[in-house]
Amino acid sequence: MVKWMSDYDAIGIAEGFIAHDRPSQYYEAWQHLIDSGLAWTLQGWFGRHAMSLIEEGLCQSPKKIKAPTE
């Protein structure tokens, strides 16, 4: 997940109401939505588009957080 990007920024870039400086920021925004889980809780097209980006290799599957061992 990109550290500088807020959830609002990621949603705005994905929806197009916030401009991005370079194409990679678009994919960083989507990766943020995927990693944070937001892509799966927003309107249905977010999840469908996120899956398309993953299938095309433009984004990665959500990173699994490993539980600490006792």
Backbone bond lengths (Angstrom), bond angles and torsions (degrees), N, CA, C in turn:
res aa  C-N    CA-C-N  psi(-1)  N-CA   C-N-CA  omega(-1)  CA-C   N-CA-C  phi
1 M - - - 1.437 - - 1.525 108.17 -
2 V 1.318 115.99 137.11 1.457 121.25 178.81 1.524 108.76 -73.47
3 K 1.330 116.49 129.03 1.464 121.01 -174.12 1.516 113.28 -68.36
4 W 1.336 117.51 -37.08 1.453 120.12 -174.19 1.511 113.87 -75.71
5 M 1.302 118.42 -17.37 1.450 121.57 -170.93 1.525 112.19 -90.84
6 S 1.314 115.27 126.56 1.460 119.83 175.29 1.527 108.82 -84.99
7 D 1.320 115.75 167.21 1.462 119.70 176.12 1.523 110.12 -59.36
8 Y 1.341 116.36 -42.41 1.465 121.50 -179.71 1.524 110.41 -60.28
9 D 1.342 117.06 -45.96 1.464 121.13 179.11 1.526 110.78 -60.44
10 A 1.321 116.84 -44.86 1.463 120.96 -178.79 1.529 110.81 -62.41
11 I 1.321 117.24 -44.34 1.463 121.16 178.63 1.526 109.85 -63.93
12 G 1.325 116.18 -44.32 1.461 120.56 -179.32 1.515 112.96 -61.63
13 I 1.330 116.82 -42.26 1.468 120.75 177.84 1.526 109.70 -66.66
14 A 1.324 116.98 -43.12 1.466 120.83 -179.68 1.531 110.94 -62.77
15 E 1.330 116.93 -41.02 1.467 120.43 -178.86 1.523 112.32 -82.05
16 G 1.328 117.01 -19.62 1.456 120.04 176.97 1.518 115.66 96.93
17 F 1.340 118.37 5.75 1.458 118.24 178.29 1.523 112.45 -92.69
18 I 1.327 117.17 -2.25 1.463 122.62 169.98 1.527 106.45 -122.22
19 A 1.340 114.97 125.88 1.462 119.89 -179.75 1.527 110.29 -74.42
20 H 1.316 115.79 152.95 1.459 121.18 175.51 1.524 108.36 -121.42
21 D 1.331 115.71 149.26 1.462 121.77 -175.38 1.521 113.65 -78.65
22 R 1.312 116.46 -29.16 1.465 120.07 -177.02 1.531 108.40 -145.41
23 P 1.329 116.78 153.75 1.469 120.11 -177.97 1.523 113.51 -56.26
24 S 1.332 117.63 -33.81 1.461 119.19 -178.28 1.528 111.79 -62.69
25 Q 1.333 117.69 -26.97 1.470 119.58 178.18 1.522 111.31 -64.52
26 Y 1.320 117.30 -32.45 1.460 121.27 177.21 1.528 110.05 -60.65
27 Y 1.331 116.09 -47.02 1.461 120.19 -179.82 1.527 111.39 -71.94
28 E 1.320 117.95 -32.45 1.469 120.98 174.87 1.531 110.05 -63.66
29 A 1.325 116.18 -39.32 1.470 120.02 177.90 1.527 110.33 -63.24
30 W 1.321 116.52 -45.07 1.465 119.65 178.81 1.521 111.45 -65.64
31 Q 1.334 116.85 -38.74 1.461 119.40 178.04 1.521 109.92 -63.43
32 H 1.316 117.65 -38.02 1.469 121.82 176.36 1.536 109.95 -60.48
33 L 1.335 116.36 -46.02 1.467 120.05 179.66 1.526 111.55 -63.66
34 I 1.319 116.80 -37.04 1.469 121.17 178.67 1.527 110.30 -68.56
35 D 1.341 116.50 -50.94 1.467 120.91 -176.21 1.519 112.34 -65.40
36 S 1.327 117.16 -35.54 1.470 120.41 -178.47 1.531 111.85 -79.55
37 G 1.341 116.56 -15.78 1.458 120.86 -177.66 1.516 113.54 90.24
38 L 1.324 117.31 -5.94 1.462 120.00 -178.96 1.524 112.67 -62.48
39 A 1.325 116.54 -34.34 1.465 119.48 -178.46 1.524 111.65 -56.52
40 W 1.322 116.47 -27.41 1.472 120.36 -176.01 1.518 112.33 -94.14
41 T 1.344 118.20 -6.41 1.461 120.21 -177.81 1.525 112.97 -112.22
42 L 1.325 117.14 -13.76 1.462 120.66 178.55 1.524 109.16 -83.59
43 Q 1.320 116.51 -170.65 1.467 120.70 179.33 1.530 110.40 -51.05
44 G 1.301 115.92 152.47 1.455 121.82 -173.88 1.515 116.04 -53.77
45 W 1.324 117.85 -34.02 1.461 119.30 -177.15 1.517 111.74 -66.23
46 F 1.342 117.71 -26.60 1.463 119.88 177.29 1.531 109.85 -61.38
47 G 1.308 116.60 -49.75 1.462 120.56 -179.95 1.511 112.35 -63.75
48 R 1.325 116.21 -41.08 1.470 119.57 179.62 1.525 110.99 -65.50
49 H 1.333 116.80 -42.95 1.462 119.61 179.47 1.528 110.62 -67.72
50 A 1.321 116.74 -39.68 1.466 120.46 177.88 1.524 110.13 -59.46
51 M 1.321 117.25 -44.29 1.474 120.54 178.41 1.528 110.82 -62.49
52 S 1.319 117.36 -39.58 1.466 120.64 178.08 1.523 110.91 -61.90
53 L 1.338 116.61 -43.33 1.461 120.52 179.71 1.528 111.11 -64.54
54 I 1.330 116.87 -37.62 1.467 120.86 177.76 1.527 109.63 -67.10
55 E 1.324 117.10 -46.17 1.463 121.11 -178.93 1.529 111.91 -63.30
56 E 1.339 117.18 -32.56 1.463 121.87 179.44 1.530 111.98 -82.04
57 G 1.331 117.18 -6.22 1.454 121.01 179.33 1.521 114.09 81.08
58 L 1.325 117.27 12.60 1.464 121.32 -179.77 1.522 112.08 -86.01
59 C 1.324 116.47 -22.57 1.466 123.30 174.30 1.525 107.36 -134.79
60 Q 1.321 115.42 165.41 1.462 120.72 -179.67 1.521 110.20 -106.92
61 S 1.322 115.45 157.52 1.459 120.87 174.40 1.522 108.71 -58.14
62 P 1.327 116.85 156.21 1.465 118.89 178.99 1.521 110.77 -56.60
63 K 1.304 114.78 140.40 1.463 120.17 177.95 1.522 108.59 -76.29
64 K 1.311 115.86 129.09 1.461 120.19 178.75 1.530 109.15 -82.81
65 I 1.309 114.83 134.37 1.457 120.00 178.36 1.521 107.94 -90.38
66 K 1.301 115.86 122.56 1.458 120.81 -178.87 1.523 109.44 -78.48
67 A 1.303 116.01 131.03 1.459 120.99 178.35 1.519 109.68 -71.00
68 P 1.316 117.20 140.58 1.467 118.99 178.71 1.524 110.47 -64.94
69 T 1.306 115.17 145.01 1.462 120.18 178.00 1.522 109.28 -84.94
70 E 1.284 115.11 151.12 1.476 119.73 -178.64 1.492 111.27 -84.65
